Amino acid sequence: MCAMKTPGVYLVEKNAFPNSVVEVATAVPAFIGYTEKAINGSHSLSAVPWRVSSLAEYVSYFGEGPKSLFHIDTTAVNDKPVADLATAFQQIKISLTDKFSFYRNLKLFFANGGGPCYIVSVGSYHDELNKDTLISGIATLLKEQEPTMVIVPEAVNLTQHDYYEVQNAIANHCGQMHSRVAIVDVYEGYKDRKDANGDVVSKFREQMTTPHLSYVAAYYPWLHTSIVAANEVSFANITPADIANFKAILKAYSPPALVKTIDSIDPKLAETELQKIHQLLYQEIPLYAMVMQEMLQQLNLLPTAAAMAGIYCLTDNTKEVWKAPANVGMANIISTAVNISHQQQEDLNVPLEGKAVNAIRYFTGEGIKVWGARTLDANSLDWRYINVRRTMIMLTESIKSATKAFVFEPNVANTWVTVRSMLINFLNGIWKRGGLAGAVPEDAFSVHIGLGETMSPDDILEGIMRITVLVAISRPAEFIEITFQQQMQKS
């Protein structure tokens, strides 16, 4: 109120309503990886968290994926030719030389409901995939408030030791920030748990040593996707050094009329001519078709984390953050790399050490679904479920942002009443929408603030305002038990 020193009429405006709490965004992942470019006009975006809202926008700033090349080793067939086509194909070794899969994972993210996200480009396709470089991208996110998830899709292409070093670093970052979660994959998650080289899930549990397990959600197995279309793969994707040997093998298993066409194969041909020859060989030479299908399958075998980031976004936008991101169908997925039965999922979901791994399963007549919603801290009754952790992050970050307005306000009863009213209104709205459990608001939450309640006289002298918020966050009905019993006939 201004001082009244001159006769006249003075207006006084009073606030009729308490301040409100604005919910922070919950579905904003941050992806760290290697991109074709990283530039905005003349400004470099290298190692700069940059927000994009669509795949088209991503391409404009960061480009597309690399031209994936395959090494085709035909030595076994050359040394000992066989008449049987299937046997000949089995002896041909086909391996993807490219380790940069960031773009394909981004396509899978957007295909499964992904939206606005942050991209941290740590290098280009001319660099070597390196764990220290990927870890360095984490530090760029320290000053960003919006991201709520962190994913490093290309880490699966590192060695096993380096992969888990990257994932533990991400988990530690999320735990220290208290505002985001890490979505991770099981290394070599395309293998069965009974693989001759060992149980990949057990290795995962041994290697994930982070103390911040409640900020991590893991998924298994990997996925066979349809992100890369069949017309995107041809003999142009074979390394130049292997073209001659591949031609020789094709000639041995193709009609004589096509020998001249095979000799004309040259990756330097115009795109239209390339596709014309590719289509002809694909239709007329079964061995060529089998090699192309194998190359396509390898490109489309992707880890689950990027798809799950899309599922998180889809669930948050169509339901709410407190809805578990599970029992949801997945898009652009042909099959899971490993089929998991009900019995096989028992150890994944409820292991003795508590490091739960969420399963991706196929159900007859329903398709492929996410069938788990636990964090790696599944033995904790507080943080067992990923939606509980993410809901608490939303509540704490929202309240934290709103209460900044009261920094340096008088630490007195009037301020306490205003803060309490603001938080009660916010939590009441969350309860009405189903985010908090309880038949009445008093059962769902409570806000405590005041001298003798949360603060002592010394706290007030020290300039400390203490607020205690108790919430009963809704939890998923993970296990549904139906009891049947016969009763006596009554009529």
Secondary structure, 3 states (H helix, E strand, C coil): CCCCCCCCCCCCCCCCCCCCCCCCCCCCEEEEEECCCCEECCEECECCCEEECCHHHHHHHHCCCCCCCEEEECHHHHHCCCCCHHHHHHHCEEEECCCCCHHHHHHHHHHCCCCCEEEEEEECCCCCCCHHHHHHHHHCCCCCCCCCEEECHHHHHCCHHHHHHHHHHHHHHHHHHCCCEEEEECCCCCCCCCCCCCCHHHHHHHHCCCCCHHHEEEEECCEEECCCCHHHCCHHHECHHHHHHHHHHHHHCCCHHHHHHHHCCCCCCCHHHHHHHHHHHHHHCHHHHHHHHHHHHHHHEECCHHHHHHHHHHHHHHCCCCCCCCCCECCCEEEECCCCCHHHHHHHHCCCCCCCCEEEEEECCCEEEEECCECCCCCCCCCCEHHHHHHHHHHHHHHHHHHHHHCCCCCCHHHHHHHHHHHHHHHHHHHHCCCECCCCHHHHEEEEECECCCECHHHHHCCCCCEEEEECECCCCCCCCCCCCCCCCCC
